[in-house]
Amino acid sequence: MSESVTATAARRPAAPGPAGSRRRPRIPARLRKIGLPYLLLLPALLLELLVHLVPMVIGIWMAFKEITQFSIANWGDAPWAGLDNFALAVDFNAPVGEALLRSFFTTCLFTVLSVGLCWCIGTAAAVFMQDNFRGRGILRALFLTPYALPVYAAVITWAFMFQRDYGLVNHVLTDQLGLTGDRPFWLIGDNAFVALLTVSVWKGWPFAFLIVMAGLQNIPKELYEAAAIDGAGVWQQIRRITLPSLAPVNQVLILVLFLWTFNDFNTPFVLFGDSAPESADLISIHIYQSSFVTWNFGSGSAMSALLLLFLLVVTAAYLLVTSRGRKSSDG
């Protein structure tokens, strides 16, 4: 009897002592599952803050300082300007404000035309590419070539093509087609706006084509087959099936194209240099000239802050209107 009791006591685990009672707290599995993605995104978030947010905050802070060529060497101790830089930018009766307002309207017109043409051409090409035909893969690759090329190389090529005397554009329009009596200037004067718009649409529509083509893959073909059986034509199918189904895709696409085009600096800078013609004076190149050509960094920073505020307001209003429109259509 005593031997069995002793054996049972030997097999029983010993009671935890003081060290065993202080176990490490285990993180719940649900918390680990939720926190792991954020932990993996932390390096990218820190890099994003370092690359974008910190310069943005510094730029907004510079808008309240009087930073010119005389104080740029020690810009941290530049005199405090308060709201004077903003008042100078929005004083549309003064030369600085009048030039900024003219550049703003030019940018708005340029953005509307460029985004509209990019969306129309990209959507038409994507719908055309839905049919199976020989050489479709090669044609898709050719359509995406402008989007794949480096921006600087593509715009420099266009700058050579727009040359008055030896450019390909004037050679085709004047020498071969005879549409113009004299060789026009494309990089100066009023034609500079047309040249800038042409380059912007040429390099922007393949992105719209790519996004719309991806969105078309999610539309069931049975809808088109049923519409064809009911007697709906091609335009009715596009109006009743294609465009409503692409509404979520177009919402994001148009917003991205708007932000890219309105803030585009590379295209006008490479095409015209640091002194764009008045007809193609986009607000991005105008702010650059105000900052780095006239050496008035405080005024240029104020213009940049106003541009940021405008884009935030327009983006919020656009998302609010489109979201309400989608909810009303779904309801």
C-alpha positions in Angstrom: 0.0 0.0 0.0 2.7 2.4 0.9 4.7 1.5 -2.2 1.7 2.4 -4.5 1.2 5.7 -2.8 4.9 6.5 -3.2 4.9 5.6 -6.9 1.8 7.8 -7.5 3.5 10.7 -5.7 6.6 10.2 -7.8 4.6 10.4 -11.1 2.7 13.5 -10.0 4.4 16.7 -11.3 5.9 19.0 -8.8 4.1 22.1 -7.8 5.4 25.2 -9.5 7.7 27.2 -7.4 8.1 31.0 -7.3 10.1 31.0 -10.6 7.4 29.0 -12.4 4.6 31.2 -11.3 6.1 34.2 -13.2 5.6 33.0 -16.8 6.0 35.3 -19.7 2.6 36.7 -20.8 1.6 35.2 -24.2 0.4 37.5 -26.9 -3.1 36.4 -28.1 -3.1 34.7 -31.5 -5.7 37.2 -32.8 -3.5 40.2 -31.7 -0.4 38.6 -33.4 -2.4 38.0 -36.6 -3.6 41.6 -36.7 -0.3 43.2 -35.7 2.0 41.2 -38.0 1.0 43.0 -41.2 1.5 46.4 -39.6 4.9 45.3 -38.4 5.9 44.2 -41.9 4.7 47.6 -43.2 6.6 49.6 -40.7 9.9 49.9 -42.7 8.0 51.1 -45.7 6.0 53.5 -43.6 9.1 55.0 -42.0 10.8 55.4 -45.4 7.6 57.0 -46.7 7.6 59.5 -43.9 11.3 60.2 -44.4 11.0 60.8 -48.2 7.6 62.5 -48.4 6.2 63.7 -45.2 9.3 65.3 -43.7 10.1 67.5 -46.9 6.4 68.4 -47.0 6.4 69.6 -43.4 9.6 71.5 -44.1 8.2 73.1 -47.2 5.0 74.3 -45.4 7.3 75.7 -42.6 9.3 77.5 -45.3 6.2 79.2 -46.6 6.0 81.2 -43.4 9.7 82.4 -43.7 11.2 85.1 -45.8 13.8 83.0 -47.7 15.5 84.6 -50.6 18.9 84.5 -52.2 20.2 86.6 -49.3 19.0 84.2 -46.6 19.2 80.8 -48.3 22.6 80.1 -46.9 21.2 80.1 -43.4 17.5 79.5 -44.1 16.8 78.1 -40.7 17.3 81.6 -39.2 15.5 83.5 -42.0 13.1 86.3 -40.9 9.6 85.3 -40.1 7.1 86.4 -42.8 3.9 85.0 -41.4 1.1 85.1 -43.9 2.8 87.6 -46.2 3.9 85.0 -48.7 0.3 83.6 -49.0 -1.1 87.2 -49.3 1.3 87.9 -52.1 0.3 84.7 -53.9 -3.5 85.3 -53.7 -3.3 89.0 -54.5 -4.6 88.7 -58.1 -4.3 92.4 -58.7 -0.5 92.2 -58.3 1.8 90.8 -60.9 2.7 87.7 -58.8 -0.9 86.8 -58.1 -2.0 87.5 -61.6 0.6 85.3 -63.1 -0.2 82.5 -60.6 -3.9 82.7 -61.4 -3.2 82.6 -65.2 -1.0 79.5 -64.6 -3.7 77.9 -62.5 -6.3 78.3 -65.2 -3.9 77.0 -67.9 -3.2 73.9 -65.7 -6.9 73.3 -65.2 -7.6 73.4 -68.9 -4.6 71.3 -69.7 -5.6 68.7 -67.0 -9.2 68.4 -68.2 -8.2 67.9 -71.8 -5.3 65.5 -71.0 -7.3 63.3 -68.6 -10.3 63.3 -70.9 -8.4 62.3 -74.0 -6.3 59.7 -72.1 -9.5 58.1 -70.7 -11.3 58.1 -74.0 -8.4 56.7 -76.0 -7.5 54.1 -73.3 -11.1 53.0 -72.9 -11.6 52.7 -76.7 -8.4 50.7 -77.1 -9.3 48.4 -74.2 -12.7 47.6 -75.5 -11.3 47.0 -79.0 -8.7 44.6 -77.5 -11.4 42.4 -75.9 -12.1 40.6 -79.1 -9.8 37.7 -80.1 -7.8 38.3 -83.3 -4.4 37.4 -84.6 -1.6 39.6 -83.4 -3.6 40.9 -80.3 -0.7 40.2 -78.0 1.8 42.1 -80.1 -0.6 45.0 -80.4 -1.1 45.2 -76.6 2.7 45.3 -76.2 3.0 48.1 -78.7 0.2 50.1 -76.9 2.1 49.9 -73.6 5.4 51.1 -75.1 4.8 54.8 -74.3 4.1 53.9 -70.7 7.2 51.7 -70.4 9.6 54.2 -71.8 11.6 56.5 -69.4 9.9 59.9 -69.3 13.0 61.9 -70.0 14.0 59.8 -73.1 10.5 60.0 -74.5 10.0 63.7 -73.9 13.5 64.6 -75.3 12.5 62.6 -78.5 9.3 64.6 -78.8 11.3 67.8 -78.4 13.4 66.8 -81.4 10.3 65.9 -83.3 8.8 69.3 -82.6 11.8 71.2 -83.9 10.7 73.8 -86.5 13.3 73.2 -89.3 14.3 69.6 -88.9 11.5 68.0 -86.8 9.4 65.1 -88.0 6.1 66.8 -87.1 6.7 69.7 -89.5 8.1 67.4 -92.1 4.9 65.3 -92.1 2.5 68.2 -91.8 4.2 70.7 -94.2 6.3 68.7 -96.6 4.2 65.5 -97.0 0.6 66.5 -96.2 0.8 70.2 -97.1 -1.6 71.1 -94.2 0.4 74.2 -93.2 1.9 76.8 -95.6 4.8 77.6 -93.4 6.6 75.6 -90.7 5.0 76.5 -87.4 6.9 76.8 -84.1 5.8 74.2 -81.6 8.0 74.8 -78.6 7.3 78.6 -78.4 4.1 80.7 -78.7 0.6 79.5 -78.6 1.4 76.1 -80.2 3.4 75.1 -77.1 0.2 74.2 -75.4 -0.8 71.8 -78.2 2.7 70.3 -78.1 2.6 69.8 -74.4 -0.9 68.3 -74.6 0.2 65.9 -77.3 3.1 64.6 -75.3 1.0 64.3 -72.1 -1.7 62.3 -73.9 0.8 60.1 -75.7 2.5 59.0 -72.5 -0.7 58.9 -70.4 -3.3 57.0 -72.3 -1.5 53.6 -72.1 -1.9 53.7 -68.3 -5.7 54.2 -68.8 -5.7 51.4 -71.4 -4.0 49.0 -68.9 -6.3 49.8 -66.0 -9.5 49.6 -68.1 -8.4 46.4 -69.8 -7.8 44.8 -66.3 -11.3 46.0 -65.2 -12.9 44.5 -68.3 -11.7 41.1 -67.3 -14.1 41.1 -64.3 -17.2 41.6 -66.5 -18.9 38.3 -67.2 -19.2 37.5 -70.9 -22.7 36.1 -70.3 -24.0 39.7 -69.8 -22.9 40.6 -73.3 -24.4 37.4 -74.7 -27.7 37.9 -73.0 -27.8 41.6 -74.2 -27.0 40.5 -77.8 -29.8 37.9 -77.7 -32.2 40.7 -76.5 -31.2 42.8 -79.5 -28.8 45.3 -77.9 -26.2 46.7 -80.2 -22.6 47.4 -79.5 -23.2 51.0 -78.3 -26.0 49.9 -76.0 -23.9 47.2 -74.5 -21.1 49.7 -73.8 -23.5 52.1 -72.3 -25.6 49.7 -70.3 -23.0 47.1 -69.3 -19.4 48.2 -69.8 -19.5 51.7 -68.4 -21.6 50.9 -65.3 -19.4 47.9 -64.5 -16.2 50.0 -64.9 -17.5 52.7 -62.5 -15.3 51.7 -59.6 -12.3 51.3 -61.8 -12.9 54.7 -63.5 -13.3 56.4 -60.2 -9.7 55.5 -59.2 -8.3 55.9 -62.7 -9.6 59.4 -63.2 -8.4 60.5 -59.8 -4.9 59.1 -60.4 -4.7 60.7 -63.8 -5.9 64.0 -62.4 -3.3 64.1 -59.7 -0.5 63.0 -62.0 -1.4 65.5 -64.7 -2.0 68.5 -62.5 1.3 67.9 -60.7 3.3 67.0 -63.8 6.7 68.7 -63.8 8.9 66.4 -65.8 7.1 66.8 -69.1 7.1 70.7 -69.4 10.5 71.0 -67.9 12.2 68.6 -70.3 10.2 69.9 -73.2 10.7 73.6 -72.7 13.4 74.0 -70.0 13.1 76.2 -67.0 11.3 79.0 -68.9 8.1 77.5 -70.3 6.0 79.7 -72.8 3.1 81.5 -71.3 0.6 79.3 -73.1 2.1 76.2 -71.5 3.0 77.7 -68.1 1.7 74.9 -65.9 1.6 75.6 -62.2 4.3 73.1 -61.3 6.8 74.8 -63.6 5.5 78.2 -62.5 6.3 77.3 -58.8 9.7 76.1 -59.9 10.4 79.4 -61.6 9.2 81.3 -58.6 11.5 79.3 -56.3 14.7 78.5 -58.2 14.8 81.2 -60.9 13.8 84.3 -59.0 15.2 82.8 -55.7 12.1 83.5 -53.7 11.7 80.2 -51.9 9.3 81.6 -49.3 6.8 82.6 -52.0 7.3 79.4 -53.9 6.7 77.3 -50.8 3.5 79.3 -50.1 2.3 78.5 -53.7 3.1 74.8 -53.1 1.1 74.8 -49.9 -1.8 76.4 -51.6 -1.6 73.8 -54.4 -1.5 71.0 -51.8 -4.6 72.4 -50.1 -6.4 72.7 -53.5 -5.6 69.1 -54.4 -6.8 67.8 -51.0 -10.1 69.7 -51.3 -10.7 68.5 -54.9 -9.8 64.9 -54.1 -12.1 64.9 -51.0 -15.0 66.4 -52.9 -14.5 64.0 -55.9 -14.4 60.9 -53.6 -17.5 62.2 -51.7 -19.5 62.8 -54.9 -18.5 59.6 -56.6 -19.2 57.5 -53.5 -22.6 59.0 -53.1 -23.3 58.4 -56.8 -22.4 54.7 -56.5 -24.5 54.2 -53.3 -27.5 55.8 -55.0 -27.1 53.7 -58.1 -26.7 50.5 -56.0 -29.7 51.4 -53.9 
